Amino acid sequence: MGTHGKQMKTTLTRLLRSTPSRLLLAGLIFATPLMARAKDNQAASAMAKAAAQLLASLDAEHKGATAYEFGDETRDVWHFFPNWAKRSGIPLSKLSKKQREPVMNMLSLLLSAEGFKEQENVRLIHGLKKDLNAPDNPRHLYFISIFGKPSVDSTWGWRFEGHHLSINCTVGEGKNFSVTPSFWGASPVRVTKGEHKGLEVFGREQSVSLSLVNSLSDKQKKMAAIKGGKGPGPTPSVSREAYQPQAGIPYSELNDTQQRQLKELVLIFAGKYRPQLVKQIDGRKKILDLSSMSFAFVPGPASHVPHFRIQTKEYLIEFDNRSGNHVHSAWRDFDGDFGRDVISEHLKKDH
């Protein structure tokens, strides 16, 4: 194991003792390449099978609304607005209970247990605005789109999307996963009345970021503070140049405790996805690239951090909560959203 590998293992082992992302971290550390590849192949095969099962169950009209060519221009047209804004795919509300099963299987194969529960809670929160038992309840107005032919031999992808949620998956050559852009949000983030009173999403992101900001010295805050941030937007790609010069305090300028908190924040976002898939992505481009990582935030009230940004040379994480009860958050890959890096690497090999 090289120096970088030893440092990474030591770092993640320490975090195992202190972060709720311990299952993700265990997968990152202890899965051997052979084990990880076997699990990747199993997930890819099962995911392709579930997608094919869904398509086979649809009539011509619904299949036409669900299935697209991989190169279709709508593949990178995504957003997190309510459903007055047109989006591709077919909503859960138009699928039978049996037809929804492969959709949920696809999500469970992509997401960690925590991530799967969070997407359910995001949908539930939006559903509480109307009768939960209504067929067209907002929690059922989340759309599934499939791009290309689901297969373990081909490159294909899919998206699950609705209000405040956009989960995008690309499977390069039937086995190499990409999960960005990854958008998660909610309004409200806390349910204060009714049967589901006490339900809350994004609590860990808020508590860890607030703890980190409160621990910064005046000098560190001066380095990390930014005047404002627009928050994540539904752009087809995110420009690295637009985020240069890189704002915020470098990882190296934080003390040990602060460094652990910053790494924990990153792993909260990555931990929404299954550990073996995150390990594969990390193998291509380091998620915890400590040499280029920085943290920036917008100062605000004592109750929460209105906006924070984590940036490395490859990734951008943004979390926006201006009001304290309306979250927009996203994990982006400067070169690899919608699997562009995976596809580009494949083309280089073949040509």
Secondary structure as GFF3:
##gff-version 3
##sequence-region A 1 351
A	DSSP	alpha_helix	3	16	.	.	.	ID=ss1
A	DSSP	alpha_helix	22	30	.	.	.	ID=ss2
A	DSSP	alpha_helix	33	57	.	.	.	ID=ss3
A	DSSP	alpha_helix	60	66	.	.	.	ID=ss4
A	DSSP	beta_strand	67	68	.	.	.	ID=ss5
A	DSSP	three_ten_helix	73	76	.	.	.	ID=ss6
A	DSSP	beta_strand	90	91	.	.	.	ID=ss7
A	DSSP	three_ten_helix	92	94	.	.	.	ID=ss8
A	DSSP	alpha_helix	97	110	.	.	.	ID=ss9
A	DSSP	alpha_helix	113	127	.	.	.	ID=ss10
A	DSSP	three_ten_helix	138	140	.	.	.	ID=ss11
A	DSSP	beta_strand	143	147	.	.	.	ID=ss12
A	DSSP	beta_strand	156	162	.	.	.	ID=ss13
A	DSSP	beta_strand	165	172	.	.	.	ID=ss14
A	DSSP	beta_strand	176	178	.	.	.	ID=ss15
A	DSSP	beta_strand	182	186	.	.	.	ID=ss16
A	DSSP	alpha_helix	203	215	.	.	.	ID=ss17
A	DSSP	alpha_helix	218	224	.	.	.	ID=ss18
A	DSSP	three_ten_helix	241	243	.	.	.	ID=ss19
A	DSSP	beta_strand	249	250	.	.	.	ID=ss20
A	DSSP	three_ten_helix	251	253	.	.	.	ID=ss21
A	DSSP	alpha_helix	256	270	.	.	.	ID=ss22
A	DSSP	alpha_helix	275	284	.	.	.	ID=ss23
A	DSSP	beta_strand	294	298	.	.	.	ID=ss24
A	DSSP	beta_strand	307	311	.	.	.	ID=ss25
A	DSSP	beta_strand	315	320	.	.	.	ID=ss26
A	DSSP	beta_strand	327	333	.	.	.	ID=ss27
A	DSSP	three_ten_helix	337	339	.	.	.	ID=ss28
A	DSSP	alpha_helix	340	350	.	.	.	ID=ss29
###
